[in-house]
Amino acid sequence: MELGMIGLGKMGANMAERLLQGGHKVTGFDPGADARKGLEAKGGASADSLQALVKALPAPRVLWLMVPSGKITDDTVDALLTALAPGDTVIDGGNSNYKDTLRRAATYADKKLNYVDCGTSGGVWGLKEGYSMMIGGDEQAVEALRPIFETLAPGKDQGWGRVGPVGSGHYTKMVHNGIEYGMMQAYAEGFSILKHKQDFGLDLHQVGEIWRYGSVVRSWLLDLTTDALSKNPNMDGVAPYVVDSGEGRWTVDAALELNVSAPVITLSLMERFRSRDDDSFADKLLSSMRNEFGGHAIKKE
């Protein structure tokens, strides 16, 4: 099957490479000339503009979008809207907000264009291990794309599936990432408790290795955590600053809209916010409160 890949960053380039390895033809576009050359070196073709990419693909065209969520996706989707023909398909494989996906899909439907949302997980390991894909869209349109999904997935019938109508793929991936926030926070807190029990002199990498086999808390995320501990057991040179890319916030918003209790995911998001405050006014005020009511000492900066 032949398709266009828009966005040849690390993940987009890896997905294109896996498709090429699976026998598909891939033509890619990225603003960066080096990214385009990288795809060509792996056996793909490239185009230097969106318009050139559309012209290079046979009808009905399939274009996979791997660009950051928000304005860049909107601009790309809008540019393609006037370049594509009825029957063409755009797959948004990025982490778009599902509400944006619903809006874009409605606009495409008016032009008789297929819009498929594919929540994609696997990160830098996807090239080797395959990608987990949560897909939303018209059932017939998704089925026509089966060869692509089968190639990108860990197995033909593993790690991917149409979860519902358009928007549902990004919604499912949003919740997936919210769960990921909670799991990461739990591992981080647990290992921190172990580290602070200094009189036992625990080897955190050893503990992680033990937990990886047979333990109830074993997971791929634990595998990666243990690997990180083997490389840098004291996290030397790593700033205690944790970013978020949006999906956790959207998950918490959805929980509030649906009146669903989600304290673990919510608190894990709050902890990420807390990690960025290296001059916490709240903590300073808490210290002052303790001094006011109990005469407790205040630690000076």
N, C-alpha and C positions, 0 to 999 in steps of 0.2 A: 504494500500500500504506500502511496506517496502523500506526503504532507509537508506543510510549512511550519517551522518553529520560529516564533517571535520571542526574542530574549534569549541570549546565549551566555548568561551568567553561569555560575558553577552548576546549579541544578539543571537549568535548561540545556547546557552543553552535555551534561551527563545523560540526560534523557534522550537527547538526539543521538548520542553515541550508542546507547543501548538499542534504540530503534534501528540504527544502521547495522549493528551486530545481528539483529533479528531479521535482516533482509529487506527492510523498508527503505524507501528513498526519502531523504530529508533535504529540504532546502531551507536555509535559515537566514533570518535577518536580525542584526543587532547594530546599534549605532557605532559600536566599536569595531574598527577594521581588524584588530588583532583577534577579536572573538570570532569574526567571520572566517579569518584565515585558519583559526583553530579547528573549526568545523570542516573546512575543506581538507585539512591534513588528516582528518579521520575518515574521509571518503564521502562527505556530504557536499552539497552545493550551497552557494550563498547568493544573496541579493543585497544591493546597497540601499534599498528603500522598500517601504511597504508595498508601493505600487508595483515595483519590479518583482517582488515576491509573489504577489497575486497573479501577475502575468505569467510567471514561470510555472505555475501549478496547473495541472489538468482539471477540468470541471467534471463533477462537482468538487470544489476545493475543500480541503480540511486544513485549518490553521490552528496550531496549539500555541496558546499565549502563556508565557512564563515571565511576567514582569511584575514589579511591586504593586500592591493594592493601592487604590485611591486614584489620584489624578492621572498617573501614567497609564493605568488600565483604561480609564475613561477616554483619554485622548486617543489611545490606540484603537479602542473599540469604535469610537466615532469616526476615525480615519478609515477604518475597514468598511464601515457601513456603506459608504458611497462607492467603494471599489469592488465589492463582492456582488455576486449574482444570485438570484433565487436558487435555493437548493444547496448553497455553500454552508459550511459549518465552522463555527469558531468554538474552540474548547478553551475555557479559562481555567488553567491549572494552578493559578496562584492562590493566595490566601485572601480573596476578596470577601468583603462583608456580604452575607447572603441577601441583604436588602438591596444593595447595589446590583447584585446579580439579577434579582427579579426585575429591577428597572431596566437594565440593559437587555435582558431577554425579551421583554415586552416590546421594546423598540425594534429588535431584530425580527420578531414574529410579524410585525407590521410589514416588513420588507420580504417576508417569506424566507428568512434566513434562520438556520438552526443555531441555537446557543446552548451549549452544554457546559455545566460547571463540574469541575473535577477537583475535589479536595485531595491534595497529594501529600503523602507523608513518606519519609525515607531519607531525606536529607542527603548528605554527601555519600552515604552508604548505598543509595538506590541503584547506582550503576552496577554494583556487584550483587547486591541482595534482591533487587527489585523494589518497586514502589507499591505502597498501599494507596489505593485510589477509591474515594467515595464519590460516586458520580450521580449527578442530577440532570434530568432532561427528558425530552420525548423518548419513549421507549424504542421506537423504530430508529430514531436518529442515533441513539446509544448503541443499538445492536449493530448498526452499520459500521461502527467504529471498533467493534470487538477485536479485530486483528491487532490494532494499536494497543489496546488495554492488555490483551493477553501477552504481548511482547514486553511491556513495561512492568507487569506484575511479577511477583515472586514465582508464580506458576499460572498456567492457563486458567485454572479455576480456583485460584487462591489469591487473597489479598486485594480483590477488586470486586466491584459490583455496582449496579444501578440501585441507589437507595430510594429513589422517588423522583418526583417532577423537578423541573428546573428550580434551582435554589437550594434543594435539599442536600446536594453534595457539599457545598460550602458551609451549610448549617451544621452538617454532621462533622466536618473537619474542624469547625469552630469549637464544638463541644469536645472533640478529641484533644484539641490543644488546651482547653480548660482543664481536662483531666490530667494532661501532661504537667501543667503548672503544679497541681496538687501533689502528684507523685514526686516531682523534682524537689519540692519543698520538704516532703516527708523524709526522703533520702538525705537531704542536706542537713536537716535537724538531727536525724538519728546519728549520722556520722560525727556531727559536732558534739553531741553528748558523749559519744565514745572517746573522742579526742580529748575532751576536757577531764576525763577520769585519768589523770596523769599518773597516779600511783600504780595503775595496772600496766602502763606502758603498752597499750594496745597498738598493734600493727593494723591500721585501717585497710590497707590493701589486702592483707591476709584475711581479715574478717569478710571483706567484700568477696574474695575468692571462695570462701566457705559458703557464703549465702547464695552464690551463683548456682549451686548444684543441690537440688533437693529441697531447698528452702521455699517456704510459702511466699516470700517476698522476691524471689528471683524474677528477673525480667531483662529485656535487652537494655533498658535504661540503667539497670544495675550493672550490666556488663560494661557499658560505657563509663559509668561512674568509677568502677573498679579500675578500668584502664587509665582513667585520669589520675587516680590515686597512685598507680604504679609509676607514672611519669613524674608526678609532682606531689608527693605525700603531704607536704605542708602548704601547698598552694602558693608557693613563693612567687612573688611578682604579679599575682592576680589581684586586681582591685575588687573590693567587696561591693560591686556595683552591677546590678542585674537589670538588663533592659527587657522590655516587652514589645512585641510587634503588633499587638492589637487584639488577637483572638481571645485572650483571657478576659479583656474588658468586655468584648462583645458577648462572651458566654455569661458573664455576670449580669449584663444588661438583659439578656434573654431570660435568665432566671428570675429577675425582678419583674419583667413583663408577664411571666407565666405564674408568678407567685410560688416559685419552687425554691425551697431552702437549699442553698449551696454554700455552706460556711467554709468548707475546706478550700474550694476553688477561689472564693472571694478573699479569704485571708492570705492565700498564697500570692494573689495579685497585690494585696496591700503590702506584703513583705517586700515585694520587688520595688514598690514605691519607696518604702522605708530605706532600702539599701542605697538610694540615691541622695539621701539627705545627710551630708557630712557635717552639717551645722544645724542640727535639729533644735528648733525653737521649742517644740513640744517637750523634748527630753530635758532641756534646760528649765522649763517651767515646772515640770514634775519634780525636779531636784529642789527647786525653790519652795514648792508646796510642802515637801517633807521637812524642810528647814523651818517653815512657818509654823506648822502644827506640832512638830516633834523635836525641833531643835537639832535635827540631823545635819551633819556636816555637808557642805557643798564642795564638790571637787572642782578646783579652779583649772581653767585652761592653761 
